[in-house]
Amino acid sequence: MSNKQNNQSITVDCLQYSNPTRERFLEWQKGNVGCVHVTVAVWETARETLSVLGKWNDLLEENKDLIAKATTHDEIEKVVQSGRTAVIFGFQNTAPFEDDIRLIRVFHELGIRIVQLTYNTQNSIASGCWEDNDSGLSTHVGRQFVKELNDVGMLIDLSHCSEKTSLDTIHESRAPVAVTHANPLEYVGEEVALGRRPKSSKVLSELVSRGGIVGLSPYVRMLRNGVRTTESEFVDMIAWTAEKFGVDHVALGTDFYTGYGIDMVKWWRMGRWARVNPVPIDENAPVVEWPTWFQSPAAFPDLAQAMLDKGFTDHEVQKIFGGNWMNLFRTIFDGQTV
């Protein structure tokens, strides 16, 4: 599936958070990845996020033969047609907005197109998946922020949100919302290492009934057999999800990350708000492990072939690999129905 093919053929990975380097961008090219949603903030303040965006602007200029920023469906297509990978900026938390609703439009103008409401914990907008007391979307702040995100054309992400936050947001949002990187709880089970991250069938059913999409991930801490999960078993999960929730609502969000040390993992887990990590980290173990068959995004073509070998049609693979995301991007970013 070449980067220069049509909309249905564009491979979209709707979540990566690797340390961005030319080596990573070359892996995208090798894997024929046409579009990647990259995380630019989790716990960062507005000012800190501006610095991250500044660094990304440098990377875009220094690697303009490989990548280009995109903010609309048509821009993604144009970048892909040029043989490069389109980069979409996103937040995995609403921290950069600093509870100032006007900053949503400011960051939209700077290119942010996907926003996760909360990263694991409670904030003024919503409850995260780590919380024992699931308060859901907040009555006032949360509803106002959802409305504003809808108004400006940002895609709302529920990947690290709680059950009630997910359900509340799906019903509150005027536009479809997404789970960019999480697996179905019914399939993987609560015994996976990150047992609170997978999404219930109730959430996924409500999500797809309103036009949303779930991006499935080979991240080992959300797979039934962890790092031992085979490519065939991952394809089985894709098939199960597509059969249960519809092939038009299933896609990929690998959550792939590499190039960081343990300090970055600690930052993701506890930001500035804790001294002790709430989720234990074995500092003697590798920072991250990936299945042998997915060591980088360069593995996408082999995954596509594995799906074809399992009985998926070429058209179904194209939808799951990017066509479904592209249709949703047109709806959200461009305000157009498919």
Secondary structure in CASP SS format (residue, H / E / C, confidence):
PFRMAT SS
TARGET T0000
AUTHOR 0000-0000-0000
METHOD secondary structure of the structure
MODEL  1
M C 1.00
S C 1.00
N C 1.00
K C 1.00
Q C 1.00
N C 1.00
N H 1.00
Q H 1.00
S H 1.00
I C 1.00
T E 1.00
V E 1.00
D E 1.00
C E 1.00
L E 1.00
Q E 1.00
Y C 1.00
S C 1.00
N C 1.00
P C 1.00
T C 1.00
R H 1.00
E H 1.00
R H 1.00
F H 1.00
L H 1.00
E H 1.00
W H 1.00
Q H 1.00
K H 1.00
G C 1.00
N C 1.00
V E 1.00
G E 1.00
C E 1.00
V E 1.00
H E 1.00
V E 1.00
T E 1.00
V E 1.00
A E 1.00
V C 1.00
W C 1.00
E C 1.00
T C 1.00
A H 1.00
R H 1.00
E H 1.00
T H 1.00
L H 1.00
S H 1.00
V H 1.00
L H 1.00
G H 1.00
K H 1.00
W H 1.00
N H 1.00
D H 1.00
L H 1.00
L H 1.00
E H 1.00
E H 1.00
N C 1.00
K C 1.00
D C 1.00
L C 1.00
I E 1.00
A E 1.00
K E 1.00
A C 1.00
T C 1.00
T C 1.00
H H 1.00
D H 1.00
E H 1.00
I H 1.00
E H 1.00
K H 1.00
V H 1.00
V H 1.00
Q H 1.00
S C 1.00
G C 1.00
R C 1.00
T E 1.00
A E 1.00
V E 1.00
I E 1.00
F E 1.00
G E 1.00
F E 1.00
Q C 1.00
N C 1.00
T C 1.00
A H 1.00
P H 1.00
F H 1.00
E C 1.00
D C 1.00
D C 1.00
I C 1.00
R H 1.00
L H 1.00
I H 1.00
R H 1.00
V H 1.00
F H 1.00
H H 1.00
E H 1.00
L C 1.00
G C 1.00
I E 1.00
R E 1.00
I E 1.00
V E 1.00
Q E 1.00
L C 1.00
T C 1.00
Y C 1.00
N C 1.00
T C 1.00
Q C 1.00
N C 1.00
S C 1.00
I C 1.00
A C 1.00
S C 1.00
G E 1.00
C C 1.00
W C 1.00
E C 1.00
D C 1.00
N C 1.00
D C 1.00
S C 1.00
G C 1.00
L C 1.00
S C 1.00
T C 1.00
H C 1.00
V H 1.00
G H 1.00
R H 1.00
Q H 1.00
F H 1.00
V H 1.00
K H 1.00
E H 1.00
L H 1.00
N H 1.00
D H 1.00
V H 1.00
G C 1.00
M C 1.00
L E 1.00
I E 1.00
D E 1.00
L C 1.00
S C 1.00
H C 1.00
C E 1.00
S C 1.00
E H 1.00
K H 1.00
T H 1.00
S H 1.00
L H 1.00
D H 1.00
T H 1.00
I H 1.00
H H 1.00
E H 1.00
S C 1.00
R C 1.00
A C 1.00
P C 1.00
V C 1.00
A E 1.00
V E 1.00
T C 1.00
H C 1.00
A C 1.00
N C 1.00
P E 1.00
L H 1.00
E H 1.00
Y H 1.00
V H 1.00
G C 1.00
E C 1.00
E C 1.00
V C 1.00
A C 1.00
L C 1.00
G C 1.00
R C 1.00
R C 1.00
P C 1.00
K E 1.00
S C 1.00
S H 1.00
K H 1.00
V H 1.00
L H 1.00
S H 1.00
E H 1.00
L H 1.00
V H 1.00
S H 1.00
R C 1.00
G C 1.00
G C 1.00
I E 1.00
V E 1.00
G E 1.00
L E 1.00
S C 1.00
P C 1.00
Y C 1.00
V H 1.00
R H 1.00
M H 1.00
L C 1.00
R C 1.00
N C 1.00
G H 1.00
V H 1.00
R H 1.00
T C 1.00
T C 1.00
E H 1.00
S H 1.00
E H 1.00
F H 1.00
V H 1.00
D H 1.00
M H 1.00
I H 1.00
A H 1.00
W H 1.00
T H 1.00
A H 1.00
E H 1.00
K H 1.00
F H 1.00
G C 1.00
V H 1.00
D H 1.00
H H 1.00
V E 1.00
A E 1.00
L E 1.00
G C 1.00
T C 1.00
D C 1.00
F E 1.00
Y C 1.00
T C 1.00
G C 1.00
Y C 1.00
G C 1.00
I H 1.00
D H 1.00
M H 1.00
V H 1.00
K H 1.00
W H 1.00
W H 1.00
R H 1.00
M H 1.00
G C 1.00
R C 1.00
W C 1.00
A C 1.00
R C 1.00
V C 1.00
N C 1.00
P C 1.00
V C 1.00
P C 1.00
I C 1.00
D C 1.00
E C 1.00
N C 1.00
A C 1.00
P C 1.00
V C 1.00
V C 1.00
E C 1.00
W C 1.00
P C 1.00
T C 1.00
W C 1.00
F C 1.00
Q C 1.00
S C 1.00
P H 1.00
A H 1.00
A H 1.00
F H 1.00
P H 1.00
D H 1.00
L H 1.00
A H 1.00
Q H 1.00
A H 1.00
M H 1.00
L H 1.00
D H 1.00
K C 1.00
G C 1.00
F C 1.00
T C 1.00
D H 1.00
H H 1.00
E H 1.00
V H 1.00
Q H 1.00
K H 1.00
I H 1.00
F H 1.00
G H 1.00
G H 1.00
N H 1.00
W H 1.00
M H 1.00
N H 1.00
L H 1.00
F H 1.00
R H 1.00
T H 1.00
I H 1.00
F H 1.00
D C 1.00
G C 1.00
Q C 1.00
T C 1.00
V C 1.00
END
